[in-house]
Amino acid sequence: MVFDEDGSLDPFLKFLLYAVLALAIGKMLWQWLTEDVSRWITVDLWNLMAEHPWWTGLTVIGALALLMLVGKVVSFFFGAHTYVGSYDGFVATSDDEPDPDVLTFTMKQLSAMSPTGFEQACTDLLARDGFCGPRRVGGAGDLGVDVTARDHEDRLLILQCKQYTNPVGSGHMQKFNGTARPHHRADLPIMIALNGFTDPAIQFAQHHQLILMGRPELKRWAHGQHLYDVLGIQSTTH
């Protein structure tokens, strides 16, 4: 496919385009360097450095400082975003054309986040959907809970957010099942997996009535659809 699921150019094709452009520029630079610059560096510049060593050192230090400053400026304006909290201005664009006034994320943004950032993004999506008191609690000793919230019927949602590269297996599902209801008294235990679940995990979840949100469902939720609409959960207040 030429474009990925978020509507951007396929990474492999983008790499090829950049590679061709880099080769063309590299060839031009090589011709320029070998014909003109090499003599200037090996003869003229060397003589200048030998005659003025102190000025040469100060010039090099100044150039390095300038490069660092330019790098920070470029990183600020064009670098990747690290999502660490609620930010209403962080709105994603996608082929689904979400409402620009609604908090949304692309799948690429969710994939690029840290595990903590991914949990916080899920927390903020719950807040967007109007859930009460959404809170990120994930961390050491969380006993299978990353995010908690309540709906307007006072039902407790317990979310575990897995940003794994591979599908989540049944082992994680068994641990979640052992704490979500018995320990945390969850009314709606929800497991979110960025890259889906294995078949044994899906079968286990169905048997124990655990709610799963795989990649397709996560994409719809992240692009602006209400959580209950995505998961098919009935609510008298939504």
N, C-alpha and C positions, 0 to 999 in steps of 0.2 A: 504494500500500500504506500502511496506517495505521502499521505498525511496520517498522523497518529490519531488516537481516539479523542484528543482534545483539539484537533483541527490544525496542529502545527506540522511543519515539514518533517518527514521521517528522518530520524537521526543519522542513518546510514547515508541517505542521499545528501543530507546537509554536510556530512563529513567529506563525501566525494567532491562536492562543489568547493568546499574550503581547500581541499587538497590540490585541485586543479588551479585555483587562484594562487595558492602558496607557491606552486611550482613555477607558474608564470612570473610572479614577482621575484622569486629566488633566482631565476635565470637572468632577469634584467639586472638584479643587484650584483650577481657574480661577474657579469661582463663589465659592469662599472667599476667594481672593486679591483679586478685583475688588471684593468687597463690604466686607470687613473689613480685610484686611492692607494694602491699598494706602494707606489713610489713615494707618495706623500707621507705614508706612515713610516716606511723603513728608512727614509733619508731625512726629509724636512722635519717631521714631528720629533724624531729621535734627537736630532741636533738641538731643537728647541727645548726639549726636556732636560738634556744634558747641561744647557746653559742656564736654565731657570728652574732648578729642582723644587724650590719652595713654592713658587707660583703654580707649578704643575700639581703639587700635592693639594693645595687649596682648591684648585679647579676641579680635581677629581672628587674631592669631598663634597663640593657644592653640587656637582653633577649627580652624585649618588643621592643626596638629599632631595634634589629636584625630582629625580625618578621615583623616589618613595612617595613624595607628595602627589605626583601625577597618578601613581598606582592607587592611592587611597581615594582620590577623586573619581577615577574611573570605576573602582569597586563600588563606591557609594551610589553612583548613578546607574550603572549597568550590571552590578553583581547580583548574585542569587539572594533571594529573600530568606531570612531565617525567621520562621513564625514562632513567637514566644508568648503571644497573648492576644486578647481581643483587639481588633483594629478594623473599624467599620470601613475604612478606605481601601482595605486589601480585598478588592473585588476581581474575580477572575473572569476572563472572557472565554467563551466556548462556542462550539457549533450549535448548542442548544439555545443560545442567546438568552441567558438568564436576566432577570430584572436587575438593572444596574444599582438599584437602591437596596438590594438584598445581599447579605454576606454569602459569597460563594467561593469555591476553590476548584481548580482544575486537578485532575489526577496527577499531573506532573508536579504540581506544587505539593500535594500531599506526599508524593513519593520522595521529594527532596527534603522534607522536614526531618528534624530529629524525632526520636520516639516520644519525647516529652512534648514537642511541638505538635505532633500528630494527635496526641491525647487532648491537648489544649484546643486544637481545631475542632475536634468532635464536641468538646464542651461548649465552644462558642456556637456551633451549629444547633445544639440543643437550646441555647439561649435564644437564637434566632427564631426557632420554632415555637417559642413561648413556654418552654418547660420551666418549672419552678426550682430555683436554687441549684442550677447545674454547677458541679464542682469537680475539678480534677484532683484525684486522691492517689493516683498511681505512684509507685515507688517501692522501695524495699519494704517487705512485710505488708504489702497491700492486700494479701489474701485474695487475689483474683479480681480486684476492683481497680479500674483506672478512672472511671467517671461515674458520678451518681447524679440523679435528678428525680424530680417527681412531676407527674402530670397534674392536670386540674381535677382529676378524680382521686388524687392522693395515692396513686400507684407509684411504687418505687422502681425506678429504672437503674439497673446495674450494668454498666458497659465495660467490656474488656476490649482494648484496641490493639490489634496486632498489625504491625507495619512490616511483616516479614516479606522477604523476597520470594519465598516458596509458599505454597498453600499450607494452611494450618492443619495439623494432624489431630488424630483422636486423643492423643495424650494430653494436649492442652485443653481439649474439650472436657475430658474427664476431670481435670483439676478444677476447671471453671464450674462444672456441675457440682463438685464437692463443697463449694463455698458459697455460690451465688444465692441459693435458696436456704440451705441449712444454716449458714452462718450470717449472711447479710439480710435474709428475709426478703429477697427480691421478688417483686410481682412480675417484672419483665426482665429476665436475664438475657442480655444481648451481647453476642460476640461479633466484633467487626474485624474483618480481615482484608487488608489492602489487595492481596492477591488470591483471595478465595480459600476454599477448604478442600481437603481430600475427601474421597467418597466415604471411607470409614468414619470420618469426623461428621459428615452430613448425616449419615445413618444414626450415629450416636445421638446427635442433637435432636433429630426427629423423635427418637425413642424417649428421650428425657425432656422433651418440650422446651428446648433451648432455642432462642431466636437467633438466626444467622443473618449477617449482612455481608455478602461477598462484594466483589469488585463492581459488578453492574449496579447493584443496589446502592453501594457507596457513591458511585458516580452520580446517580440521580439525586441522592441526598445532598451531596456536595454542590451540585449545580442548581439547587434552590427548592427542590421538592420537599414537602414536610416528611419527617421521619415516619409517622404513622401511615401516610399514604404509600411510602416506599415499601414498608414491611407488611401492609395490609392489616394493621391493628385497628380494631374498632374503638371509637371514643365518642362519648356523648357530648363532649365539649369542643371537639375539633370538627 
